[in-house]
């Protein structure tokens, strides 16, 4: 709104980043280029283990939904923009850490989704064994107490 009042035009910052650095034929290489690993290194430095977790969250979510058809969630609509943004930014030759700032909250969300999937998957698997181990131990204890 402030940009609209001062510049007399609507300014959408993420759109401007894309238009100048991705879709401009000469603008993105003006300030130098970086290898594809640049965002991986900076993502790991900024988010530590949360960044790799976020990168694996979409395939893990797809597998989780495939095996748990009874669980419905709309979280996919929040995770897909992260991977679209990363795909576009990884393909651009000019890379800067500030280009990832718009998706920092989505990186945290995607990492949290993967941790939730791991927790639900392990609680399902171990819950079955825990239930049977508990029953077995109770039977064993009751047998000892009868002696």
C-alpha positions as CSV (number, residue, x, y, z in Angstrom):
1,X,0.0,0.0,0.0
2,X,2.9,2.4,0.8
3,X,4.5,1.6,-2.6
4,X,1.2,2.3,-4.3
5,X,0.9,5.7,-2.6
6,X,4.5,6.7,-3.2
7,X,5.4,5.2,-6.5
8,X,1.8,5.2,-7.9
9,X,2.1,1.6,-8.9
10,X,1.5,-1.7,-7.1
11,X,4.7,-3.4,-6.1
12,X,4.8,-7.2,-5.3
13,X,8.3,-8.0,-4.1
14,X,8.4,-11.7,-4.7
15,X,7.1,-11.1,-8.3
16,X,9.8,-8.5,-8.8
17,X,12.5,-10.9,-7.6
18,X,11.3,-13.5,-10.1
19,X,10.9,-11.1,-13.0
20,X,14.3,-9.5,-12.6
21,X,16.4,-12.5,-11.6
22,X,14.8,-15.4,-13.5
23,X,12.9,-14.0,-16.5
24,X,15.3,-11.2,-17.4
25,X,17.8,-12.4,-20.0
26,X,20.7,-10.3,-18.8
27,X,19.8,-9.0,-15.4
28,X,20.5,-12.1,-13.3
29,X,24.1,-12.6,-14.5
30,X,25.1,-9.0,-14.0
31,X,26.1,-9.5,-10.4
32,X,27.8,-12.9,-10.8
33,X,26.7,-16.6,-10.8
34,X,26.9,-19.3,-8.2
35,X,26.8,-23.1,-8.5
36,X,23.7,-25.1,-7.8
37,X,25.0,-26.1,-4.4
38,X,24.9,-22.5,-3.1
39,X,21.4,-22.8,-1.8
40,X,22.0,-26.2,-0.3
41,X,25.0,-24.9,1.6
42,X,23.2,-21.7,2.8
43,X,20.1,-23.6,3.7
44,X,22.0,-26.0,5.8
45,X,23.9,-23.2,7.5
46,X,20.7,-21.3,8.3
47,X,18.4,-24.1,9.2
48,X,20.8,-27.0,10.1
49,X,19.0,-30.3,9.9
50,X,15.6,-28.6,9.3
51,X,16.6,-27.8,5.7
52,X,17.3,-31.4,4.6
53,X,14.1,-32.4,6.4
54,X,12.2,-29.8,4.5
55,X,13.6,-31.1,1.2
56,X,12.5,-34.6,1.9
57,X,9.1,-33.6,3.3
58,X,7.2,-33.7,0.0
59,X,8.1,-37.2,-1.1
60,X,7.6,-38.4,2.5
61,X,4.2,-36.8,2.6
62,X,3.3,-38.5,-0.7
63,X,4.3,-41.9,0.7
64,X,2.5,-41.2,4.0
65,X,-0.7,-40.3,2.2
66,X,-0.4,-43.3,-0.1
67,X,-0.2,-45.7,2.9
68,X,-2.6,-43.8,5.1
69,X,-5.6,-43.1,2.9
70,X,-7.9,-42.4,5.8
71,X,-5.9,-39.3,6.9
72,X,-6.9,-36.2,4.9
73,X,-4.9,-33.0,5.0
74,X,-4.6,-29.8,3.2
75,X,-1.0,-29.2,4.2
76,X,0.1,-30.0,0.6
77,X,-1.3,-26.6,-0.5
78,X,1.2,-25.0,1.8
79,X,4.2,-27.1,0.9
80,X,4.0,-27.0,-2.9
81,X,4.8,-23.3,-3.2
82,X,8.1,-23.9,-1.3
83,X,9.2,-26.5,-4.0
84,X,8.0,-24.3,-6.8
85,X,10.0,-21.4,-5.4
86,X,13.1,-23.5,-4.8
87,X,12.9,-25.0,-8.3
88,X,12.8,-21.6,-9.9
89,X,15.6,-20.1,-7.7
90,X,17.8,-23.2,-8.2
91,X,17.5,-22.8,-11.9
92,X,18.6,-19.2,-12.0
93,X,22.3,-18.6,-12.5
94,X,22.5,-15.6,-10.0
95,X,21.9,-16.8,-6.5
96,X,21.7,-14.8,-3.3
97,X,20.6,-15.9,0.1
98,X,18.0,-13.2,0.3
99,X,16.1,-14.8,-2.5
100,X,15.1,-17.6,-0.1
101,X,13.8,-15.2,2.6
102,X,10.2,-15.3,1.2
103,X,10.1,-19.1,1.8
104,X,11.8,-19.3,5.2
105,X,8.5,-19.9,7.0
106,X,7.6,-22.6,4.5
107,X,11.0,-24.4,5.1
108,X,10.2,-24.5,8.8
109,X,6.7,-25.8,8.1
110,X,7.9,-28.5,5.7
111,X,10.5,-29.7,8.2
112,X,7.8,-29.8,10.9
113,X,5.6,-31.8,8.5
114,X,8.3,-34.4,8.0
115,X,8.9,-34.7,11.8
116,X,5.2,-35.2,12.2
117,X,5.2,-37.9,9.5
118,X,8.1,-39.7,11.2
119,X,6.4,-39.5,14.6
120,X,3.0,-40.8,13.3
121,X,4.7,-43.6,11.3
122,X,6.9,-44.7,14.2
123,X,4.0,-44.5,16.7
124,X,1.9,-46.6,14.4
125,X,4.6,-49.2,14.0
126,X,5.8,-49.3,17.6
127,X,2.3,-48.9,18.9
128,X,1.4,-52.3,17.6
129,X,4.5,-53.9,19.2
130,X,4.1,-51.8,22.4
131,X,0.5,-53.0,22.8
132,X,1.5,-56.7,22.5
133,X,4.6,-56.3,24.7
134,X,2.4,-54.6,27.4
135,X,-0.1,-57.5,27.3
136,X,2.7,-60.1,27.4
137,X,4.4,-58.3,30.4
138,X,1.1,-58.0,32.3
139,X,0.4,-61.7,31.8
140,X,3.9,-62.5,33.0
141,X,3.6,-60.3,36.1
142,X,0.2,-61.8,36.9
143,X,1.7,-65.3,36.6
144,X,4.4,-64.4,39.0
145,X,2.0,-62.8,41.5
146,X,-0.1,-66.0,41.5
147,X,2.8,-68.1,42.7
